Amino acid sequence: MTGNEVSTPSQTALDEIEKLAQEHAGLGTSDREEDKIQAWVKVLHQQSPELNARDPSYVVDGRPGDLWIAAQNLLIKGEEGIWVQQVGYNYAWVEWPGAAGSGGRPINRYPDKPEHLGGNSDTIGRIDLPNGHQIIETRYHLVLIYRDGEPPFAATINYSSTGAGVSQNWTNSIWHKFNADGSKAPAFKYIWHMTTVERSNDKGRWYLLMPRKGEEKLATPEQFRLGLETAQRISANKLQMAEEDATNASIDAIPF
């Protein structure tokens, strides 16, 4: 064989490699949660960089209202949506270095509205500080996503601005699920079908990811056990979920 020829391995050799790979599954890779890219469910809007063909984050075939999960390289049509199982919830006021969509990483996170910082808070869910920073009220739903033919994976859905009402209504629906003895059902007892819905006001048009009313269903025994295990790992801080987007593009182009 010359240097320009490519050797094609036999099927027997490939089968042997696959057998060895399965025997040593994961060997040599990092098992640290903090080394993994955390999955965000992002709703694409007209001004999202993922829809700009000149932007490095451009998503081929993406359109407004679609869902983009970069960590999974997964584009989902908004009308198709996703089935999700909530396994955790976080709430914070997140301080950004500029206006929504201007880029940068979060500077601070506050468990409650930071009234002591002052600033202009005429807009519900946002505080504008004199130094140009913005503090955004944000709700994080930590979920497992189920898609036919694919293994479930963990992701975060965040709501701010006009999405606050969606988060509150979804939380209220979860609260009103009960066990046979009348106690509150754990959040992961149900799977929710979520799709995007277009909204508009005098400031623009955008999309919100919302659970479809009446389409939730009981988790299967396998889904329930996985949800329970994941919820316990989150509660024990043994599973890192995405809580800080790399940039505040997660709230870009959503009018307050």
Contacts in CASP RR format, 6 or more apart in sequence:
PFRMAT RR
TARGET T0000
AUTHOR 0000-0000-0000
METHOD contacts of the structure
MODEL  1
MTGNEVSTPSQTALDEIEKLAQEHAGLGTSDREEDKIQAWVKVLHQQSPE
LNARDPSYVVDGRPGDLWIAAQNLLIKGEEGIWVQQVGYNYAWVEWPGAA
GSGGRPINRYPDKPEHLGGNSDTIGRIDLPNGHQIIETRYHLVLIYRDGE
PPFAATINYSSTGAGVSQNWTNSIWHKFNADGSKAPAFKYIWHMTTVERS
NDKGRWYLLMPRKGEEKLATPEQFRLGLETAQRISANKLQMAEEDATNAS
IDAIPF
1 7 0 8 1.000
9 17 0 8 1.000
30 36 0 8 1.000
33 238 0 8 1.000
33 239 0 8 1.000
33 240 0 8 1.000
34 240 0 8 1.000
36 240 0 8 1.000
37 70 0 8 1.000
37 71 0 8 1.000
38 71 0 8 1.000
38 155 0 8 1.000
38 156 0 8 1.000
38 240 0 8 1.000
38 241 0 8 1.000
38 242 0 8 1.000
39 69 0 8 1.000
39 70 0 8 1.000
39 71 0 8 1.000
39 72 0 8 1.000
39 145 0 8 1.000
39 153 0 8 1.000
39 154 0 8 1.000
39 155 0 8 1.000
39 156 0 8 1.000
39 242 0 8 1.000
40 69 0 8 1.000
40 70 0 8 1.000
40 71 0 8 1.000
40 155 0 8 1.000
40 156 0 8 1.000
40 158 0 8 1.000
40 242 0 8 1.000
40 245 0 8 1.000
40 250 0 8 1.000
41 67 0 8 1.000
41 69 0 8 1.000
41 82 0 8 1.000
41 143 0 8 1.000
41 145 0 8 1.000
41 155 0 8 1.000
41 156 0 8 1.000
41 157 0 8 1.000
41 209 0 8 1.000
42 48 0 8 1.000
42 50 0 8 1.000
42 67 0 8 1.000
42 68 0 8 1.000
42 69 0 8 1.000
42 70 0 8 1.000
42 249 0 8 1.000
42 250 0 8 1.000
43 65 0 8 1.000
43 66 0 8 1.000
43 67 0 8 1.000
43 196 0 8 1.000
43 207 0 8 1.000
43 208 0 8 1.000
43 209 0 8 1.000
44 50 0 8 1.000
44 51 0 8 1.000
44 59 0 8 1.000
44 62 0 8 1.000
44 63 0 8 1.000
44 64 0 8 1.000
44 65 0 8 1.000
44 66 0 8 1.000
44 67 0 8 1.000
44 68 0 8 1.000
44 207 0 8 1.000
45 51 0 8 1.000
45 64 0 8 1.000
45 65 0 8 1.000
45 206 0 8 1.000
45 207 0 8 1.000
45 252 0 8 1.000
45 253 0 8 1.000
45 254 0 8 1.000
46 64 0 8 1.000
46 205 0 8 1.000
46 253 0 8 1.000
47 252 0 8 1.000
47 253 0 8 1.000
48 64 0 8 1.000
48 249 0 8 1.000
48 252 0 8 1.000
48 253 0 8 1.000
49 55 0 8 1.000
49 57 0 8 1.000
49 58 0 8 1.000
49 249 0 8 1.000
49 252 0 8 1.000
50 57 0 8 1.000
50 58 0 8 1.000
50 59 0 8 1.000
50 62 0 8 1.000
50 68 0 8 1.000
51 58 0 8 1.000
51 59 0 8 1.000
51 62 0 8 1.000
51 63 0 8 1.000
51 64 0 8 1.000
52 58 0 8 1.000
57 70 0 8 1.000
59 66 0 8 1.000
59 68 0 8 1.000
59 75 0 8 1.000
61 75 0 8 1.000
62 68 0 8 1.000
62 75 0 8 1.000
64 207 0 8 1.000
65 78 0 8 1.000
65 196 0 8 1.000
65 198 0 8 1.000
65 207 0 8 1.000
66 75 0 8 1.000
66 76 0 8 1.000
66 77 0 8 1.000
66 78 0 8 1.000
66 196 0 8 1.000
67 74 0 8 1.000
67 75 0 8 1.000
67 76 0 8 1.000
67 77 0 8 1.000
67 78 0 8 1.000
67 81 0 8 1.000
67 82 0 8 1.000
67 196 0 8 1.000
67 209 0 8 1.000
68 74 0 8 1.000
68 75 0 8 1.000
68 76 0 8 1.000
69 76 0 8 1.000
69 145 0 8 1.000
69 155 0 8 1.000
71 155 0 8 1.000
72 153 0 8 1.000
72 155 0 8 1.000
76 82 0 8 1.000
78 195 0 8 1.000
78 196 0 8 1.000
78 207 0 8 1.000
79 195 0 8 1.000
79 196 0 8 1.000
80 195 0 8 1.000
81 193 0 8 1.000
81 194 0 8 1.000
81 195 0 8 1.000
81 196 0 8 1.000
82 145 0 8 1.000
82 146 0 8 1.000
82 147 0 8 1.000
82 193 0 8 1.000
82 194 0 8 1.000
83 145 0 8 1.000
83 146 0 8 1.000
83 147 0 8 1.000
83 191 0 8 1.000
83 192 0 8 1.000
83 193 0 8 1.000
83 194 0 8 1.000
84 141 0 8 1.000
84 143 0 8 1.000
84 144 0 8 1.000
84 145 0 8 1.000
84 146 0 8 1.000
84 155 0 8 1.000
84 157 0 8 1.000
84 191 0 8 1.000
84 192 0 8 1.000
84 194 0 8 1.000
85 143 0 8 1.000
85 144 0 8 1.000
85 146 0 8 1.000
85 152 0 8 1.000
85 187 0 8 1.000
85 188 0 8 1.000
85 190 0 8 1.000
85 191 0 8 1.000
85 192 0 8 1.000
85 219 0 8 1.000
85 223 0 8 1.000
85 226 0 8 1.000
85 227 0 8 1.000
86 141 0 8 1.000
86 142 0 8 1.000
86 143 0 8 1.000
86 174 0 8 1.000
86 187 0 8 1.000
86 188 0 8 1.000
86 192 0 8 1.000
87 142 0 8 1.000
87 143 0 8 1.000
87 144 0 8 1.000
87 154 0 8 1.000
87 187 0 8 1.000
87 188 0 8 1.000
87 227 0 8 1.000
87 230 0 8 1.000
87 231 0 8 1.000
87 234 0 8 1.000
88 141 0 8 1.000
88 142 0 8 1.000
88 143 0 8 1.000
88 187 0 8 1.000
88 231 0 8 1.000
88 234 0 8 1.000
88 241 0 8 1.000
89 139 0 8 1.000
89 140 0 8 1.000
89 141 0 8 1.000
89 142 0 8 1.000
89 171 0 8 1.000
89 187 0 8 1.000
90 139 0 8 1.000
90 140 0 8 1.000
90 142 0 8 1.000
90 241 0 8 1.000
90 243 0 8 1.000
91 111 0 8 1.000
91 138 0 8 1.000
91 139 0 8 1.000
91 140 0 8 1.000
92 109 0 8 1.000
92 110 0 8 1.000
92 111 0 8 1.000
92 138 0 8 1.000
92 140 0 8 1.000
92 243 0 8 1.000
93 109 0 8 1.000
93 110 0 8 1.000
93 111 0 8 1.000
93 112 0 8 1.000
93 113 0 8 1.000
93 114 0 8 1.000
93 127 0 8 1.000
93 135 0 8 1.000
93 136 0 8 1.000
93 137 0 8 1.000
93 138 0 8 1.000
94 106 0 8 1.000
94 108 0 8 1.000
94 109 0 8 1.000
94 110 0 8 1.000
94 135 0 8 1.000
94 136 0 8 1.000
94 138 0 8 1.000
94 244 0 8 1.000
95 106 0 8 1.000
95 107 0 8 1.000
95 108 0 8 1.000
95 109 0 8 1.000
95 110 0 8 1.000
95 114 0 8 1.000
95 129 0 8 1.000
95 133 0 8 1.000
95 134 0 8 1.000
95 135 0 8 1.000
96 102 0 8 1.000
96 103 0 8 1.000
96 104 0 8 1.000
96 106 0 8 1.000
96 107 0 8 1.000
96 133 0 8 1.000
96 134 0 8 1.000
96 135 0 8 1.000
96 136 0 8 1.000
96 248 0 8 1.000
97 103 0 8 1.000
97 104 0 8 1.000
97 105 0 8 1.000
97 107 0 8 1.000
97 133 0 8 1.000
98 104 0 8 1.000
98 132 0 8 1.000
98 133 0 8 1.000
98 134 0 8 1.000
98 248 0 8 1.000
99 132 0 8 1.000
99 134 0 8 1.000
100 134 0 8 1.000
100 136 0 8 1.000
100 161 0 8 1.000
100 248 0 8 1.000
100 251 0 8 1.000
100 252 0 8 1.000
100 254 0 8 1.000
100 256 0 8 1.000
101 247 0 8 1.000
101 248 0 8 1.000
101 249 0 8 1.000
101 251 0 8 1.000
101 252 0 8 1.000
101 253 0 8 1.000
102 248 0 8 1.000
103 247 0 8 1.000
103 248 0 8 1.000
103 249 0 8 1.000
104 246 0 8 1.000
104 247 0 8 1.000
104 248 0 8 1.000
105 244 0 8 1.000
105 246 0 8 1.000
105 247 0 8 1.000
106 244 0 8 1.000
106 245 0 8 1.000
106 248 0 8 1.000
107 133 0 8 1.000
109 243 0 8 1.000
109 244 0 8 1.000
110 135 0 8 1.000
113 121 0 8 1.000
113 127 0 8 1.000
113 137 0 8 1.000
114 127 0 8 1.000
114 135 0 8 1.000
117 127 0 8 1.000
117 129 0 8 1.000
117 135 0 8 1.000
118 127 0 8 1.000
118 129 0 8 1.000
119 127 0 8 1.000
119 128 0 8 1.000
119 129 0 8 1.000
119 130 0 8 1.000
120 127 0 8 1.000
120 128 0 8 1.000
121 127 0 8 1.000
121 128 0 8 1.000
123 256 0 8 1.000
124 164 0 8 1.000
124 256 0 8 1.000
125 136 0 8 1.000
125 137 0 8 1.000
125 160 0 8 1.000
125 161 0 8 1.000
125 164 0 8 1.000
125 256 0 8 1.000
126 134 0 8 1.000
126 135 0 8 1.000
126 136 0 8 1.000
126 137 0 8 1.000
126 161 0 8 1.000
126 256 0 8 1.000
127 134 0 8 1.000
127 135 0 8 1.000
128 134 0 8 1.000
129 135 0 8 1.000
136 160 0 8 1.000
136 161 0 8 1.000
136 248 0 8 1.000
136 251 0 8 1.000
137 160 0 8 1.000
137 164 0 8 1.000
138 158 0 8 1.000
138 159 0 8 1.000
138 160 0 8 1.000
139 158 0 8 1.000
139 159 0 8 1.000
139 160 0 8 1.000
139 164 0 8 1.000
139 167 0 8 1.000
139 168 0 8 1.000
139 171 0 8 1.000
140 156 0 8 1.000
140 157 0 8 1.000
140 158 0 8 1.000
140 241 0 8 1.000
140 243 0 8 1.000
141 156 0 8 1.000
141 157 0 8 1.000
141 158 0 8 1.000
141 159 0 8 1.000
141 167 0 8 1.000
141 170 0 8 1.000
142 154 0 8 1.000
142 155 0 8 1.000
142 156 0 8 1.000
142 234 0 8 1.000
142 241 0 8 1.000
143 154 0 8 1.000
143 155 0 8 1.000
143 156 0 8 1.000
143 157 0 8 1.000
144 152 0 8 1.000
144 153 0 8 1.000
144 154 0 8 1.000
144 155 0 8 1.000
144 188 0 8 1.000
144 223 0 8 1.000
144 226 0 8 1.000
144 227 0 8 1.000
144 230 0 8 1.000
145 152 0 8 1.000
145 153 0 8 1.000
145 154 0 8 1.000
145 155 0 8 1.000
146 152 0 8 1.000
146 191 0 8 1.000
146 223 0 8 1.000
152 223 0 8 1.000
152 226 0 8 1.000
154 230 0 8 1.000
154 239 0 8 1.000
154 241 0 8 1.000
155 242 0 8 1.000
156 241 0 8 1.000
156 242 0 8 1.000
156 243 0 8 1.000
157 194 0 8 1.000
157 209 0 8 1.000
158 245 0 8 1.000
158 250 0 8 1.000
159 165 0 8 1.000
159 166 0 8 1.000
159 167 0 8 1.000
160 250 0 8 1.000
160 251 0 8 1.000
160 254 0 8 1.000
161 251 0 8 1.000
161 254 0 8 1.000
161 255 0 8 1.000
161 256 0 8 1.000
162 199 0 8 1.000
162 206 0 8 1.000
162 208 0 8 1.000
162 254 0 8 1.000
162 255 0 8 1.000
162 256 0 8 1.000
163 208 0 8 1.000
163 254 0 8 1.000
166 208 0 8 1.000
166 209 0 8 1.000
166 210 0 8 1.000
170 192 0 8 1.000
170 210 0 8 1.000
170 211 0 8 1.000
173 211 0 8 1.000
173 216 0 8 1.000
174 187 0 8 1.000
174 190 0 8 1.000
175 184 0 8 1.000
177 184 0 8 1.000
177 185 0 8 1.000
177 189 0 8 1.000
177 190 0 8 1.000
178 184 0 8 1.000
178 185 0 8 1.000
179 185 0 8 1.000
179 189 0 8 1.000
186 228 0 8 1.000
186 231 0 8 1.000
187 231 0 8 1.000
188 219 0 8 1.000
188 223 0 8 1.000
188 224 0 8 1.000
188 227 0 8 1.000
188 228 0 8 1.000
188 230 0 8 1.000
188 231 0 8 1.000
189 218 0 8 1.000
189 219 0 8 1.000
189 224 0 8 1.000
190 216 0 8 1.000
190 217 0 8 1.000
190 218 0 8 1.000
190 219 0 8 1.000
191 216 0 8 1.000
191 217 0 8 1.000
191 218 0 8 1.000
191 219 0 8 1.000
191 223 0 8 1.000
192 211 0 8 1.000
192 212 0 8 1.000
192 215 0 8 1.000
192 216 0 8 1.000
193 211 0 8 1.000
193 212 0 8 1.000
193 215 0 8 1.000
193 216 0 8 1.000
194 209 0 8 1.000
194 210 0 8 1.000
194 211 0 8 1.000
194 212 0 8 1.000
195 209 0 8 1.000
195 210 0 8 1.000
195 212 0 8 1.000
196 207 0 8 1.000
196 208 0 8 1.000
196 209 0 8 1.000
196 210 0 8 1.000
197 207 0 8 1.000
197 208 0 8 1.000
197 210 0 8 1.000
198 205 0 8 1.000
198 206 0 8 1.000
198 207 0 8 1.000
199 205 0 8 1.000
199 206 0 8 1.000
199 207 0 8 1.000
199 208 0 8 1.000
200 206 0 8 1.000
201 255 0 8 1.000
203 255 0 8 1.000
203 256 0 8 1.000
204 255 0 8 1.000
206 253 0 8 1.000
206 254 0 8 1.000
206 255 0 8 1.000
219 227 0 8 1.000
230 239 0 8 1.000
233 239 0 8 1.000
234 241 0 8 1.000
END
